[in-house]
Amino acid sequence: MDRSTFWTGYFVYAVIQGMIIMARLVKLIEISWWLVFIPTFLILLYGFSVIIYLKLTCNLRIEKTTETGNKNEHEKTI
């Protein structure tokens, strides 16, 4: 399993757990769903904007590697 697959799975797991916790919070405290949804949406929006900022300013790239771990397998010397 490569790193991108691990982090994608971890992110999906964290989002699902967050949704479960928010649903329990709304039911437990009996508050409106939008009091939980709007701050969560703003946090996600901030996270995506930070990723886009880093991508534009720091040349942040996720490079795909082959199964052997070589980034440029086609550039092997003979």
mmCIF file of the N, C-alpha and C atoms, coordinates in Angstrom:
data_MODEL
# 
_entry.id   MODEL 
# 
loop_
_atom_site.group_PDB 
_atom_site.id 
_atom_site.type_symbol 
_atom_site.label_atom_id 
_atom_site.label_alt_id 
_atom_site.label_comp_id 
_atom_site.label_asym_id 
_atom_site.label_entity_id 
_atom_site.label_seq_id 
_atom_site.pdbx_PDB_ins_code 
_atom_site.Cartn_x 
_atom_site.Cartn_y 
_atom_site.Cartn_z 
_atom_site.occupancy 
_atom_site.B_iso_or_equiv 
_atom_site.pdbx_formal_charge 
_atom_site.auth_seq_id 
_atom_site.auth_comp_id 
_atom_site.auth_asym_id 
_atom_site.auth_atom_id 
_atom_site.pdbx_PDB_model_num 
ATOM 1   N N  . MET A 1 1  ? 0.851   -1.177 0.000   1.00 0.00 ? 1  MET A N  1 
ATOM 2   C CA . MET A 1 1  ? 0.000   0.000  0.000   1.00 0.00 ? 1  MET A CA 1 
ATOM 3   C C  . MET A 1 1  ? 0.897   1.241  0.000   1.00 0.00 ? 1  MET A C  1 
ATOM 4   N N  . ASP A 1 2  ? 0.646   2.143  -0.914  1.00 0.00 ? 2  ASP A N  1 
ATOM 5   C CA . ASP A 1 2  ? 1.463   3.359  -0.963  1.00 0.00 ? 2  ASP A CA 1 
ATOM 6   C C  . ASP A 1 2  ? 0.884   4.421  -0.029  1.00 0.00 ? 2  ASP A C  1 
ATOM 7   N N  . ARG A 1 3  ? 1.645   5.497  0.101   1.00 0.00 ? 3  ARG A N  1 
ATOM 8   C CA . ARG A 1 3  ? 1.268   6.536  1.065   1.00 0.00 ? 3  ARG A CA 1 
ATOM 9   C C  . ARG A 1 3  ? -0.030  7.231  0.702   1.00 0.00 ? 3  ARG A C  1 
ATOM 10  N N  . SER A 1 4  ? -0.241  7.497  -0.587  1.00 0.00 ? 4  SER A N  1 
ATOM 11  C CA . SER A 1 4  ? -1.449  8.230  -0.973  1.00 0.00 ? 4  SER A CA 1 
ATOM 12  C C  . SER A 1 4  ? -2.707  7.410  -0.684  1.00 0.00 ? 4  SER A C  1 
ATOM 13  N N  . THR A 1 5  ? -2.624  6.093  -0.898  1.00 0.00 ? 5  THR A N  1 
ATOM 14  C CA . THR A 1 5  ? -3.769  5.234  -0.584  1.00 0.00 ? 5  THR A CA 1 
ATOM 15  C C  . THR A 1 5  ? -4.043  5.235  0.910   1.00 0.00 ? 5  THR A C  1 
ATOM 16  N N  . PHE A 1 6  ? -2.965  5.179  1.708   1.00 0.00 ? 6  PHE A N  1 
ATOM 17  C CA . PHE A 1 6  ? -3.122  5.196  3.165   1.00 0.00 ? 6  PHE A CA 1 
ATOM 18  C C  . PHE A 1 6  ? -3.777  6.483  3.625   1.00 0.00 ? 6  PHE A C  1 
ATOM 19  N N  . TRP A 1 7  ? -3.273  7.631  3.146   1.00 0.00 ? 7  TRP A N  1 
ATOM 20  C CA . TRP A 1 7  ? -3.811  8.907  3.618   1.00 0.00 ? 7  TRP A CA 1 
ATOM 21  C C  . TRP A 1 7  ? -5.225  9.143  3.107   1.00 0.00 ? 7  TRP A C  1 
ATOM 22  N N  . THR A 1 8  ? -5.548  8.654  1.911   1.00 0.00 ? 8  THR A N  1 
ATOM 23  C CA . THR A 1 8  ? -6.918  8.778  1.411   1.00 0.00 ? 8  THR A CA 1 
ATOM 24  C C  . THR A 1 8  ? -7.873  7.971  2.283   1.00 0.00 ? 8  THR A C  1 
ATOM 25  N N  . GLY A 1 9  ? -7.479  6.745  2.601   1.00 0.00 ? 9  GLY A N  1 
ATOM 26  C CA . GLY A 1 9  ? -8.306  5.913  3.470   1.00 0.00 ? 9  GLY A CA 1 
ATOM 27  C C  . GLY A 1 9  ? -8.454  6.504  4.856   1.00 0.00 ? 9  GLY A C  1 
ATOM 28  N N  . TYR A 1 10 ? -7.376  7.052  5.372   1.00 0.00 ? 10 TYR A N  1 
ATOM 29  C CA . TYR A 1 10 ? -7.413  7.667  6.702   1.00 0.00 ? 10 TYR A CA 1 
ATOM 30  C C  . TYR A 1 10 ? -8.328  8.886  6.705   1.00 0.00 ? 10 TYR A C  1 
ATOM 31  N N  . PHE A 1 11 ? -8.276  9.684  5.638   1.00 0.00 ? 11 PHE A N  1 
ATOM 32  C CA . PHE A 1 11 ? -9.132  10.866 5.539   1.00 0.00 ? 11 PHE A CA 1 
ATOM 33  C C  . PHE A 1 11 ? -10.605 10.466 5.472   1.00 0.00 ? 11 PHE A C  1 
ATOM 34  N N  . VAL A 1 12 ? -10.913 9.458  4.667   1.00 0.00 ? 12 VAL A N  1 
ATOM 35  C CA . VAL A 1 12 ? -12.301 8.994  4.554   1.00 0.00 ? 12 VAL A CA 1 
ATOM 36  C C  . VAL A 1 12 ? -12.794 8.475  5.905   1.00 0.00 ? 12 VAL A C  1 
ATOM 37  N N  . TYR A 1 13 ? -11.935 7.715  6.600   1.00 0.00 ? 13 TYR A N  1 
ATOM 38  C CA . TYR A 1 13 ? -12.297 7.205  7.925   1.00 0.00 ? 13 TYR A CA 1 
ATOM 39  C C  . TYR A 1 13 ? -12.561 8.356  8.897   1.00 0.00 ? 13 TYR A C  1 
ATOM 40  N N  . ALA A 1 14 ? -11.702 9.371  8.869   1.00 0.00 ? 14 ALA A N  1 
ATOM 41  C CA . ALA A 1 14 ? -11.864 10.509 9.776   1.00 0.00 ? 14 ALA A CA 1 
ATOM 42  C C  . ALA A 1 14 ? -13.148 11.276 9.473   1.00 0.00 ? 14 ALA A C  1 
ATOM 43  N N  . VAL A 1 15 ? -13.477 11.431 8.198   1.00 0.00 ? 15 VAL A N  1 
ATOM 44  C CA . VAL A 1 15 ? -14.709 12.136 7.823   1.00 0.00 ? 15 VAL A CA 1 
ATOM 45  C C  . VAL A 1 15 ? -15.935 11.366 8.303   1.00 0.00 ? 15 VAL A C  1 
ATOM 46  N N  . ILE A 1 16 ? -15.929 10.046 8.124   1.00 0.00 ? 16 ILE A N  1 
ATOM 47  C CA . ILE A 1 16 ? -17.066 9.231  8.565   1.00 0.00 ? 16 ILE A CA 1 
ATOM 48  C C  . ILE A 1 16 ? -17.216 9.301  10.081  1.00 0.00 ? 16 ILE A C  1 
ATOM 49  N N  . GLN A 1 17 ? -16.102 9.202  10.804  1.00 0.00 ? 17 GLN A N  1 
ATOM 50  C CA . GLN A 1 17 ? -16.169 9.293  12.263  1.00 0.00 ? 17 GLN A CA 1 
ATOM 51  C C  . GLN A 1 17 ? -16.672 10.669 12.697  1.00 0.00 ? 17 GLN A C  1 
ATOM 52  N N  . GLY A 1 18 ? -16.238 11.712 12.006  1.00 0.00 ? 18 GLY A N  1 
ATOM 53  C CA . GLY A 1 18 ? -16.707 13.058 12.321  1.00 0.00 ? 18 GLY A CA 1 
ATOM 54  C C  . GLY A 1 18 ? -18.198 13.207 12.095  1.00 0.00 ? 18 GLY A C  1 
ATOM 55  N N  . MET A 1 19 ? -18.708 12.592 11.026  1.00 0.00 ? 19 MET A N  1 
ATOM 56  C CA . MET A 1 19 ? -20.141 12.650 10.756  1.00 0.00 ? 19 MET A CA 1 
ATOM 57  C C  . MET A 1 19 ? -20.931 11.927 11.843  1.00 0.00 ? 19 MET A C  1 
ATOM 58  N N  . ILE A 1 20 ? -20.411 10.794 12.300  1.00 0.00 ? 20 ILE A N  1 
ATOM 59  C CA . ILE A 1 20 ? -21.092 10.050 13.365  1.00 0.00 ? 20 ILE A CA 1 
ATOM 60  C C  . ILE A 1 20 ? -21.114 10.868 14.652  1.00 0.00 ? 20 ILE A C  1 
ATOM 61  N N  . ILE A 1 21 ? -19.985 11.471 14.986  1.00 0.00 ? 21 ILE A N  1 
ATOM 62  C CA . ILE A 1 21 ? -19.909 12.281 16.207  1.00 0.00 ? 21 ILE A CA 1 
ATOM 63  C C  . ILE A 1 21 ? -20.848 13.481 16.116  1.00 0.00 ? 21 ILE A C  1 
ATOM 64  N N  . MET A 1 22 ? -20.898 14.131 14.945  1.00 0.00 ? 22 MET A N  1 
ATOM 65  C CA . MET A 1 22 ? -21.790 15.282 14.792  1.00 0.00 ? 22 MET A CA 1 
ATOM 66  C C  . MET A 1 22 ? -23.254 14.874 14.926  1.00 0.00 ? 22 MET A C  1 
ATOM 67  N N  . ALA A 1 23 ? -23.614 13.724 14.350  1.00 0.00 ? 23 ALA A N  1 
ATOM 68  C CA . ALA A 1 23 ? -25.001 13.266 14.459  1.00 0.00 ? 23 ALA A CA 1 
ATOM 69  C C  . ALA A 1 23 ? -25.367 12.982 15.911  1.00 0.00 ? 23 ALA A C  1 
ATOM 70  N N  . ARG A 1 24 ? -24.441 12.369 16.649  1.00 0.00 ? 24 ARG A N  1 
ATOM 71  C CA . ARG A 1 24 ? -24.706 12.106 18.070  1.00 0.00 ? 24 ARG A CA 1 
ATOM 72  C C  . ARG A 1 24 ? -24.792 13.407 18.855  1.00 0.00 ? 24 ARG A C  1 
ATOM 73  N N  . LEU A 1 25 ? -23.953 14.379 18.501  1.00 0.00 ? 25 LEU A N  1 
ATOM 74  C CA . LEU A 1 25 ? -23.966 15.663 19.194  1.00 0.00 ? 25 LEU A CA 1 
ATOM 75  C C  . LEU A 1 25 ? -25.293 16.385 18.984  1.00 0.00 ? 25 LEU A C  1 
ATOM 76  N N  . VAL A 1 26 ? -25.776 16.382 17.755  1.00 0.00 ? 26 VAL A N  1 
ATOM 77  C CA . VAL A 1 26 ? -27.054 17.036 17.451  1.00 0.00 ? 26 VAL A CA 1 
ATOM 78  C C  . VAL A 1 26 ? -28.183 16.354 18.220  1.00 0.00 ? 26 VAL A C  1 
ATOM 79  N N  . LYS A 1 27 ? -28.148 15.020 18.271  1.00 0.00 ? 27 LYS A N  1 
ATOM 80  C CA . LYS A 1 27 ? -29.206 14.285 18.970  1.00 0.00 ? 27 LYS A CA 1 
ATOM 81  C C  . LYS A 1 27 ? -29.102 14.470 20.485  1.00 0.00 ? 27 LYS A C  1 
ATOM 82  N N  . LEU A 1 28 ? -27.873 14.489 21.013  1.00 0.00 ? 28 LEU A N  1 
ATOM 83  C CA . LEU A 1 28 ? -27.675 14.575 22.459  1.00 0.00 ? 28 LEU A CA 1 
ATOM 84  C C  . LEU A 1 28 ? -28.049 15.947 23.007  1.00 0.00 ? 28 LEU A C  1 
ATOM 85  N N  . ILE A 1 29 ? -27.561 16.984 22.358  1.00 0.00 ? 29 ILE A N  1 
ATOM 86  C CA . ILE A 1 29 ? -27.774 18.333 22.874  1.00 0.00 ? 29 ILE A CA 1 
ATOM 87  C C  . ILE A 1 29 ? -29.089 18.925 22.369  1.00 0.00 ? 29 ILE A C  1 
ATOM 88  N N  . GLU A 1 30 ? -29.653 18.302 21.351  1.00 0.00 ? 30 GLU A N  1 
ATOM 89  C CA . GLU A 1 30 ? -30.894 18.763 20.732  1.00 0.00 ? 30 GLU A CA 1 
ATOM 90  C C  . GLU A 1 30 ? -30.753 20.184 20.195  1.00 0.00 ? 30 GLU A C  1 
ATOM 91  N N  . ILE A 1 31 ? -29.683 20.387 19.427  1.00 0.00 ? 31 ILE A N  1 
ATOM 92  C CA . ILE A 1 31 ? -29.488 21.672 18.763  1.00 0.00 ? 31 ILE A CA 1 
ATOM 93  C C  . ILE A 1 31 ? -29.785 21.503 17.284  1.00 0.00 ? 31 ILE A C  1 
ATOM 94  N N  . SER A 1 32 ? -29.889 22.600 16.608  1.00 0.00 ? 32 SER A N  1 
ATOM 95  C CA . SER A 1 32 ? -30.158 22.556 15.176  1.00 0.00 ? 32 SER A CA 1 
ATOM 96  C C  . SER A 1 32 ? -28.951 22.001 14.431  1.00 0.00 ? 32 SER A C  1 
ATOM 97  N N  . TRP A 1 33 ? -29.226 21.313 13.336  1.00 0.00 ? 33 TRP A N  1 
ATOM 98  C CA . TRP A 1 33 ? -28.147 20.692 12.578  1.00 0.00 ? 33 TRP A CA 1 
ATOM 99  C C  . TRP A 1 33 ? -27.222 21.730 11.978  1.00 0.00 ? 33 TRP A C  1 
ATOM 100 N N  . TRP A 1 34 ? -27.733 22.927 11.669  1.00 0.00 ? 34 TRP A N  1 
ATOM 101 C CA . TRP A 1 34 ? -26.895 23.930 11.016  1.00 0.00 ? 34 TRP A CA 1 
ATOM 102 C C  . TRP A 1 34 ? -25.871 24.516 11.971  1.00 0.00 ? 34 TRP A C  1 
ATOM 103 N N  . LEU A 1 35 ? -26.110 24.443 13.289  1.00 0.00 ? 35 LEU A N  1 
ATOM 104 C CA . LEU A 1 35 ? -25.108 24.909 14.252  1.00 0.00 ? 35 LEU A CA 1 
ATOM 105 C C  . LEU A 1 35 ? -23.875 24.008 14.256  1.00 0.00 ? 35 LEU A C  1 
ATOM 106 N N  . VAL A 1 36 ? -24.035 22.777 13.795  1.00 0.00 ? 36 VAL A N  1 
ATOM 107 C CA . VAL A 1 36 ? -22.900 21.861 13.678  1.00 0.00 ? 36 VAL A CA 1 
ATOM 108 C C  . VAL A 1 36 ? -22.364 21.872 12.252  1.00 0.00 ? 36 VAL A C  1 
ATOM 109 N N  . PHE A 1 37 ? -23.260 21.957 11.276  1.00 0.00 ? 37 PHE A N  1 
ATOM 110 C CA . PHE A 1 37 ? -22.854 21.833 9.879   1.00 0.00 ? 37 PHE A CA 1 
ATOM 111 C C  . PHE A 1 37 ? -22.036 23.026 9.397   1.00 0.00 ? 37 PHE A C  1 
ATOM 112 N N  . ILE A 1 38 ? -22.456 24.235 9.728   1.00 0.00 ? 38 ILE A N  1 
ATOM 113 C CA . ILE A 1 38 ? -21.773 25.430 9.217   1.00 0.00 ? 38 ILE A CA 1 
ATOM 114 C C  . ILE A 1 38 ? -20.326 25.527 9.700   1.00 0.00 ? 38 ILE A C  1 
ATOM 115 N N  . PRO A 1 39 ? -20.015 25.365 10.999  1.00 0.00 ? 39 PRO A N  1 
ATOM 116 C CA . PRO A 1 39 ? -18.599 25.390 11.396  1.00 0.00 ? 39 PRO A CA 1 
ATOM 117 C C  . PRO A 1 39 ? -17.783 24.270 10.759  1.00 0.00 ? 39 PRO A C  1 
ATOM 118 N N  . THR A 1 40 ? -18.386 23.085 10.614  1.00 0.00 ? 40 THR A N  1 
ATOM 119 C CA . THR A 1 40 ? -17.677 21.977 9.971   1.00 0.00 ? 40 THR A CA 1 
ATOM 120 C C  . THR A 1 40 ? -17.372 22.309 8.521   1.00 0.00 ? 40 THR A C  1 
ATOM 121 N N  . PHE A 1 41 ? -18.334 22.874 7.818   1.00 0.00 ? 41 PHE A N  1 
ATOM 122 C CA . PHE A 1 41 ? -18.122 23.267 6.427   1.00 0.00 ? 41 PHE A CA 1 
ATOM 123 C C  . PHE A 1 41 ? -17.024 24.325 6.322   1.00 0.00 ? 41 PHE A C  1 
ATOM 124 N N  . LEU A 1 42 ? -17.017 25.281 7.241   1.00 0.00 ? 42 LEU A N  1 
ATOM 125 C CA . LEU A 1 42 ? -15.989 26.324 7.212   1.00 0.00 ? 42 LEU A CA 1 
ATOM 126 C C  . LEU A 1 42 ? -14.599 25.758 7.490   1.00 0.00 ? 42 LEU A C  1 
ATOM 127 N N  . ILE A 1 43 ? -14.507 24.790 8.393   1.00 0.00 ? 43 ILE A N  1 
ATOM 128 C CA . ILE A 1 43 ? -13.213 24.155 8.675   1.00 0.00 ? 43 ILE A CA 1 
ATOM 129 C C  . ILE A 1 43 ? -12.714 23.401 7.450   1.00 0.00 ? 43 ILE A C  1 
ATOM 130 N N  . LEU A 1 44 ? -13.597 22.647 6.784   1.00 0.00 ? 44 LEU A N  1 
ATOM 131 C CA . LEU A 1 44 ? -13.194 21.932 5.570   1.00 0.00 ? 44 LEU A CA 1 
ATOM 132 C C  . LEU A 1 44 ? -12.788 22.904 4.465   1.00 0.00 ? 44 LEU A C  1 
ATOM 133 N N  . LEU A 1 45 ? -13.526 23.997 4.325   1.00 0.00 ? 45 LEU A N  1 
ATOM 134 C CA . LEU A 1 45 ? -13.194 25.005 3.324   1.00 0.00 ? 45 LEU A CA 1 
ATOM 135 C C  . LEU A 1 45 ? -11.827 25.611 3.601   1.00 0.00 ? 45 LEU A C  1 
ATOM 136 N N  . TYR A 1 46 ? -11.538 25.890 4.874   1.00 0.00 ? 46 TYR A N  1 
ATOM 137 C CA . TYR A 1 46 ? -10.230 26.420 5.258   1.00 0.00 ? 46 TYR A CA 1 
ATOM 138 C C  . TYR A 1 46 ? -9.127  25.410 4.944   1.00 0.00 ? 46 TYR A C  1 
ATOM 139 N N  . GLY A 1 47 ? -9.373  24.140 5.227   1.00 0.00 ? 47 GLY A N  1 
ATOM 140 C CA . GLY A 1 47 ? -8.376  23.109 4.940   1.00 0.00 ? 47 GLY A CA 1 
ATOM 141 C C  . GLY A 1 47 ? -8.069  23.018 3.455   1.00 0.00 ? 47 GLY A C  1 
ATOM 142 N N  . PHE A 1 48 ? -9.099  23.042 2.624   1.00 0.00 ? 48 PHE A N  1 
ATOM 143 C CA . PHE A 1 48 ? -8.873  22.992 1.184   1.00 0.00 ? 48 PHE A CA 1 
ATOM 144 C C  . PHE A 1 48 ? -8.156  24.243 0.686   1.00 0.00 ? 48 PHE A C  1 
ATOM 145 N N  . SER A 1 49 ? -8.481  25.400 1.261   1.00 0.00 ? 49 SER A N  1 
ATOM 146 C CA . SER A 1 49 ? -7.804  26.624 0.826   1.00 0.00 ? 49 SER A CA 1 
ATOM 147 C C  . SER A 1 49 ? -6.328  26.605 1.220   1.00 0.00 ? 49 SER A C  1 
ATOM 148 N N  . VAL A 1 50 ? -5.995  26.024 2.372   1.00 0.00 ? 50 VAL A N  1 
ATOM 149 C CA . VAL A 1 50 ? -4.583  25.898 2.761   1.00 0.00 ? 50 VAL A CA 1 
ATOM 150 C C  . VAL A 1 50 ? -3.855  24.968 1.805   1.00 0.00 ? 50 VAL A C  1 
ATOM 151 N N  . ILE A 1 51 ? -4.482  23.867 1.428   1.00 0.00 ? 51 ILE A N  1 
ATOM 152 C CA . ILE A 1 51 ? -3.855  22.941 0.476   1.00 0.00 ? 51 ILE A CA 1 
ATOM 153 C C  . ILE A 1 51 ? -3.626  23.624 -0.862  1.00 0.00 ? 51 ILE A C  1 
ATOM 154 N N  . ILE A 1 52 ? -4.603  24.379 -1.348  1.00 0.00 ? 52 ILE A N  1 
ATOM 155 C CA . ILE A 1 52 ? -4.448  25.084 -2.622  1.00 0.00 ? 52 ILE A CA 1 
ATOM 156 C C  . ILE A 1 52 ? -3.364  26.147 -2.515  1.00 0.00 ? 52 ILE A C  1 
ATOM 157 N N  . TYR A 1 53 ? -3.306  26.867 -1.386  1.00 0.00 ? 53 TYR A N  1 
ATOM 158 C CA . TYR A 1 53 ? -2.263  27.876 -1.172  1.00 0.00 ? 53 TYR A CA 1 
ATOM 159 C C  . TYR A 1 53 ? -0.875  27.233 -1.207  1.00 0.00 ? 53 TYR A C  1 
ATOM 160 N N  . LEU A 1 54 ? -0.712  26.120 -0.509  1.00 0.00 ? 54 LEU A N  1 
ATOM 161 C CA . LEU A 1 54 ? 0.584   25.437 -0.509  1.00 0.00 ? 54 LEU A CA 1 
ATOM 162 C C  . LEU A 1 54 ? 0.928   24.911 -1.897  1.00 0.00 ? 54 LEU A C  1 
ATOM 163 N N  . LYS A 1 55 ? -0.079  24.436 -2.611  1.00 0.00 ? 55 LYS A N  1 
ATOM 164 C CA . LYS A 1 55 ? 0.154   23.918 -3.956  1.00 0.00 ? 55 LYS A CA 1 
ATOM 165 C C  . LYS A 1 55 ? 0.637   25.028 -4.887  1.00 0.00 ? 55 LYS A C  1 
ATOM 166 N N  . LEU A 1 56 ? 0.073   26.214 -4.743  1.00 0.00 ? 56 LEU A N  1 
ATOM 167 C CA . LEU A 1 56 ? 0.447   27.319 -5.625  1.00 0.00 ? 56 LEU A CA 1 
ATOM 168 C C  . LEU A 1 56 ? 1.769   27.968 -5.225  1.00 0.00 ? 56 LEU A C  1 
ATOM 169 N N  . THR A 1 57 ? 2.035   28.094 -3.946  1.00 0.00 ? 57 THR A N  1 
ATOM 170 C CA . THR A 1 57 ? 3.225   28.828 -3.508  1.00 0.00 ? 57 THR A CA 1 
ATOM 171 C C  . THR A 1 57 ? 4.458   27.952 -3.342  1.00 0.00 ? 57 THR A C  1 
ATOM 172 N N  . CYS A 1 58 ? 4.285   26.731 -2.912  1.00 0.00 ? 58 CYS A N  1 
ATOM 173 C CA . CYS A 1 58 ? 5.439   25.883 -2.590  1.00 0.00 ? 58 CYS A CA 1 
ATOM 174 C C  . CYS A 1 58 ? 5.642   24.756 -3.588  1.00 0.00 ? 58 CYS A C  1 
ATOM 175 N N  . ASN A 1 59 ? 4.954   24.788 -4.717  1.00 0.00 ? 59 ASN A N  1 
ATOM 176 C CA . ASN A 1 59 ? 5.039   23.713 -5.701  1.00 0.00 ? 59 ASN A CA 1 
ATOM 177 C C  . ASN A 1 59 ? 4.779   22.356 -5.074  1.00 0.00 ? 59 ASN A C  1 
ATOM 178 N N  . LEU A 1 60 ? 3.762   22.276 -4.249  1.00 0.00 ? 60 LEU A N  1 
ATOM 179 C CA . LEU A 1 60 ? 3.416   21.027 -3.587  1.00 0.00 ? 60 LEU A CA 1 
ATOM 180 C C  . LEU A 1 60 ? 2.825   20.081 -4.621  1.00 0.00 ? 60 LEU A C  1 
ATOM 181 N N  . ARG A 1 61 ? 3.481   18.936 -4.783  1.00 0.00 ? 61 ARG A N  1 
ATOM 182 C CA . ARG A 1 61 ? 3.001   17.941 -5.737  1.00 0.00 ? 61 ARG A CA 1 
ATOM 183 C C  . ARG A 1 61 ? 3.036   16.570 -5.091  1.00 0.00 ? 61 ARG A C  1 
ATOM 184 N N  . ILE A 1 62 ? 2.078   15.741 -5.451  1.00 0.00 ? 62 ILE A N  1 
ATOM 185 C CA . ILE A 1 62 ? 2.089   14.347 -5.031  1.00 0.00 ? 62 ILE A CA 1 
ATOM 186 C C  . ILE A 1 62 ? 2.554   13.544 -6.232  1.00 0.00 ? 62 ILE A C  1 
ATOM 187 N N  . GLU A 1 63 ? 3.760   12.989 -6.128  1.00 0.00 ? 63 GLU A N  1 
ATOM 188 C CA . GLU A 1 63 ? 4.324   12.247 -7.248  1.00 0.00 ? 63 GLU A CA 1 
ATOM 189 C C  . GLU A 1 63 ? 3.976   10.778 -7.108  1.00 0.00 ? 63 GLU A C  1 
ATOM 190 N N  . LYS A 1 64 ? 3.551   10.207 -8.212  1.00 0.00 ? 64 LYS A N  1 
ATOM 191 C CA . LYS A 1 64 ? 3.246   8.786  -8.195  1.00 0.00 ? 64 LYS A CA 1 
ATOM 192 C C  . LYS A 1 64 ? 4.537   8.007  -8.386  1.00 0.00 ? 64 LYS A C  1 
ATOM 193 N N  . THR A 1 65 ? 4.669   6.945  -7.626  1.00 0.00 ? 65 THR A N  1 
ATOM 194 C CA . THR A 1 65 ? 5.830   6.074  -7.770  1.00 0.00 ? 65 THR A CA 1 
ATOM 195 C C  . THR A 1 65 ? 5.356   4.718  -8.252  1.00 0.00 ? 65 THR A C  1 
ATOM 196 N N  . THR A 1 66 ? 6.275   3.971  -8.814  1.00 0.00 ? 66 THR A N  1 
ATOM 197 C CA . THR A 1 66 ? 5.929   2.627  -9.262  1.00 0.00 ? 66 THR A CA 1 
ATOM 198 C C  . THR A 1 66 ? 5.967   1.693  -8.064  1.00 0.00 ? 66 THR A C  1 
ATOM 199 N N  . GLU A 1 67 ? 5.642   0.436  -8.303  1.00 0.00 ? 67 GLU A N  1 
ATOM 200 C CA . GLU A 1 67 ? 5.619   -0.524 -7.199  1.00 0.00 ? 67 GLU A CA 1 
ATOM 201 C C  . GLU A 1 67 ? 7.004   -0.739 -6.608  1.00 0.00 ? 67 GLU A C  1 
ATOM 202 N N  . THR A 1 68 ? 8.044   -0.555 -7.423  1.00 0.00 ? 68 THR A N  1 
ATOM 203 C CA . THR A 1 68 ? 9.401   -0.758 -6.914  1.00 0.00 ? 68 THR A CA 1 
ATOM 204 C C  . THR A 1 68 ? 9.906   0.468  -6.179  1.00 0.00 ? 68 THR A C  1 
ATOM 205 N N  . GLY A 1 69 ? 9.191   1.571  -6.270  1.00 0.00 ? 69 GLY A N  1 
ATOM 206 C CA . GLY A 1 69 ? 9.590   2.775  -5.554  1.00 0.00 ? 69 GLY A CA 1 
ATOM 207 C C  . GLY A 1 69 ? 10.385  3.745  -6.402  1.00 0.00 ? 69 GLY A C  1 
ATOM 208 N N  . ASN A 1 70 ? 10.640  3.408  -7.663  1.00 0.00 ? 70 ASN A N  1 
ATOM 209 C CA . ASN A 1 70 ? 11.391  4.303  -8.545  1.00 0.00 ? 70 ASN A CA 1 
ATOM 210 C C  . ASN A 1 70 ? 10.439  5.302  -9.178  1.00 0.00 ? 70 ASN A C  1 
ATOM 211 N N  . LYS A 1 71 ? 10.791  6.590  -9.084  1.00 0.00 ? 71 LYS A N  1 
ATOM 212 C CA . LYS A 1 71 ? 9.921   7.612  -9.656  1.00 0.00 ? 71 LYS A CA 1 
ATOM 213 C C  . LYS A 1 71 ? 10.007  7.628  -11.177 1.00 0.00 ? 71 LYS A C  1 
ATOM 214 N N  . ASN A 1 72 ? 11.184  7.399  -11.702 1.00 0.00 ? 72 ASN A N  1 
ATOM 215 C CA . ASN A 1 72 ? 11.382  7.446  -13.149 1.00 0.00 ? 72 ASN A CA 1 
ATOM 216 C C  . ASN A 1 72 ? 11.923  6.102  -13.624 1.00 0.00 ? 72 ASN A C  1 
ATOM 217 N N  . GLU A 1 73 ? 11.052  5.121  -13.658 1.00 0.00 ? 73 GLU A N  1 
ATOM 218 C CA . GLU A 1 73 ? 11.491  3.780  -14.025 1.00 0.00 ? 73 GLU A CA 1 
ATOM 219 C C  . GLU A 1 73 ? 11.884  3.710  -15.498 1.00 0.00 ? 73 GLU A C  1 
ATOM 220 N N  . HIS A 1 74 ? 11.273  4.561  -16.325 1.00 0.00 ? 74 HIS A N  1 
ATOM 221 C CA . HIS A 1 74 ? 11.571  4.520  -17.745 1.00 0.00 ? 74 HIS A CA 1 
ATOM 222 C C  . HIS A 1 74 ? 12.930  5.134  -18.068 1.00 0.00 ? 74 HIS A C  1 
ATOM 223 N N  . GLU A 1 75 ? 13.573  5.787  -17.124 1.00 0.00 ? 75 GLU A N  1 
ATOM 224 C CA . GLU A 1 75 ? 14.864  6.416  -17.368 1.00 0.00 ? 75 GLU A CA 1 
ATOM 225 C C  . GLU A 1 75 ? 16.023  5.562  -16.861 1.00 0.00 ? 75 GLU A C  1 
ATOM 226 N N  . LYS A 1 76 ? 15.879  4.261  -16.924 1.00 0.00 ? 76 LYS A N  1 
ATOM 227 C CA . LYS A 1 76 ? 16.953  3.379  -16.479 1.00 0.00 ? 76 LYS A CA 1 
ATOM 228 C C  . LYS A 1 76 ? 18.096  3.406  -17.487 1.00 0.00 ? 76 LYS A C  1 
ATOM 229 N N  . THR A 1 77 ? 19.300  3.304  -16.975 1.00 0.00 ? 77 THR A N  1 
ATOM 230 C CA . THR A 1 77 ? 20.460  3.236  -17.867 1.00 0.00 ? 77 THR A CA 1 
ATOM 231 C C  . THR A 1 77 ? 20.673  1.796  -18.294 1.00 0.00 ? 77 THR A C  1 
ATOM 232 N N  . ILE A 1 78 ? 21.154  1.647  -19.502 1.00 0.00 ? 78 ILE A N  1 
ATOM 233 C CA . ILE A 1 78 ? 21.361  0.299  -20.047 1.00 0.00 ? 78 ILE A CA 1 
ATOM 234 C C  . ILE A 1 78 ? 22.757  -0.179 -19.705 1.00 0.00 ? 78 ILE A C  1 
# 
